């Protein structure tokens, strides 16, 4: 991935994994975010991955809204900016927290009912 500090890169990759990306998704994202739009063949060469390995990773990243593609003759893939990625994960986290908060009382009641039946 060029001349980037290995410790910084590893920290970013680990953070992305902690946020729910696989190692491969993290590596593809970082490569695209730093290198700019690339064809699958260019990604494969840069990351030493086969097209067969890349397509499912790119599909997963596209489904998450992290990578997009341009429908050109040779499809070009590009990543959202790192700051946008962090904002996206923060929104997702906030939405998950809100969903838990909204159903918390119902879930606690269900849990208590489950526990009562087991202890009876």
Number of C-alpha atoms within 10 A of each C-alpha: 13 9 5 8 9 11 9 10 14 12 11 15 21 16 13 21 16 11 14 12 19 17 15 18 23 21 21 23 26 20 20 20 17 14 15 13 20 19 16 20 17 14 21 17 12 16 15 12 16 13 15 10 12 20 12 13 21 22 14 16 20 16 11 12 13 20 23 18 15 12 9 8 6 11 13 18 19 23 25 16 16 14 8 12 17 13 12 16 14 13 12 12 13 12 12 12 11 12 11 13 12 11 10 12 11 12 13 11 11 12 11 12 11 11 11 10 8 8 6 5
